[in-house]
Amino acid sequence: MQTITSIVSRLFNNISIEDFIYCFEKIKENGDVGVIKFDGDRKDKQYTVFITFSTIKAEMIRADESTLKEALFKVLLKYIEVREGV
């Protein structure tokens, strides 16, 4: 969790897509599932990102946004909150 927290705590513009992918690798290592969806059928909020939990009892985290970066950022912020509350 420390790694994800340190990445997300940077200024939004200073986080690269590679950083986000690294965070999702950590989510996988925690036994959780992250999904990124590109929805060309929608006119707005074409990016959906969600995380489900297989190791703890928690509701799915989901963000539908106009940019992939914003969707990734939002679910990671919530993920930290959920995981730190366990």
C-alpha positions as CSV (number, residue, x, y, z in Angstrom):
1,M,0.0,0.0,0.0
2,Q,2.9,2.4,0.7
3,T,3.9,2.4,-3.0
4,I,0.4,3.1,-4.2
5,T,0.0,5.9,-1.6
6,S,3.3,7.5,-2.6
7,I,2.4,7.5,-6.3
8,V,-1.1,8.9,-5.8
9,S,0.1,11.5,-3.4
10,R,2.1,13.3,-6.2
11,L,0.6,16.1,-8.1
12,F,-1.9,14.7,-10.6
13,N,0.1,16.0,-13.6
14,N,3.2,14.3,-12.3
15,I,1.8,10.7,-12.4
16,S,2.5,8.8,-15.6
17,I,0.5,6.0,-17.2
18,E,3.4,3.7,-16.2
19,D,2.9,4.7,-12.6
20,F,-0.8,3.8,-12.8
21,I,0.0,0.4,-14.3
22,Y,2.5,-0.2,-11.6
23,C,-0.2,0.5,-9.0
24,F,-2.5,-2.0,-10.7
25,E,0.3,-4.6,-10.5
26,K,0.3,-4.0,-6.8
27,I,-3.5,-4.4,-6.7
28,K,-3.1,-7.7,-8.4
29,E,-0.4,-8.7,-5.9
30,N,-2.9,-7.9,-3.1
31,G,-5.2,-10.5,-4.7
32,D,-7.7,-7.9,-6.0
33,V,-8.9,-7.4,-9.5
34,G,-8.6,-4.2,-11.6
35,V,-10.3,-3.6,-14.9
36,I,-9.9,-0.8,-17.4
37,K,-12.6,-0.4,-20.1
38,F,-12.5,1.8,-23.2
39,D,-16.1,2.3,-24.3
40,G,-16.3,3.7,-27.9
41,D,-20.1,3.4,-27.8
42,R,-20.4,6.3,-25.3
43,K,-20.2,9.9,-26.2
44,D,-18.8,11.0,-22.9
45,K,-17.2,9.3,-19.9
46,Q,-15.8,6.7,-22.2
47,Y,-13.4,5.3,-19.7
48,T,-14.5,2.9,-16.9
49,V,-12.1,1.7,-14.3
50,F,-13.1,-0.6,-11.5
51,I,-11.5,-2.7,-8.7
52,T,-13.1,-5.7,-7.0
53,F,-11.9,-7.4,-3.9
54,S,-11.4,-11.1,-3.5
55,T,-9.5,-11.0,-0.2
56,I,-11.7,-8.7,1.8
57,K,-15.4,-7.9,2.1
58,A,-15.7,-4.5,0.4
59,E,-17.9,-3.0,-2.4
60,M,-16.5,-2.6,-5.9
61,I,-14.8,0.7,-6.6
62,R,-15.8,2.3,-10.0
63,A,-15.1,5.5,-11.9
64,D,-16.6,6.5,-15.2
65,E,-14.7,9.5,-16.6
66,S,-13.8,11.4,-19.7
67,T,-10.1,10.7,-19.3
68,L,-8.4,7.5,-18.4
69,K,-6.0,9.2,-16.1
70,E,-8.8,10.8,-14.1
71,A,-10.6,7.4,-13.8
72,L,-7.5,5.7,-12.7
73,F,-6.7,8.4,-10.1
74,K,-10.2,8.3,-8.6
75,V,-10.3,4.5,-8.1
76,L,-6.8,4.4,-6.6
77,L,-7.7,7.1,-4.1
78,K,-10.7,5.1,-3.0
79,Y,-8.7,1.9,-3.0
80,I,-6.2,3.3,-0.6
81,E,-9.0,4.4,1.7
82,V,-10.6,1.0,1.6
83,R,-7.4,-0.9,2.1
84,E,-6.2,1.3,4.9
85,G,-9.5,0.9,6.7
86,V,-9.1,-2.9,6.8
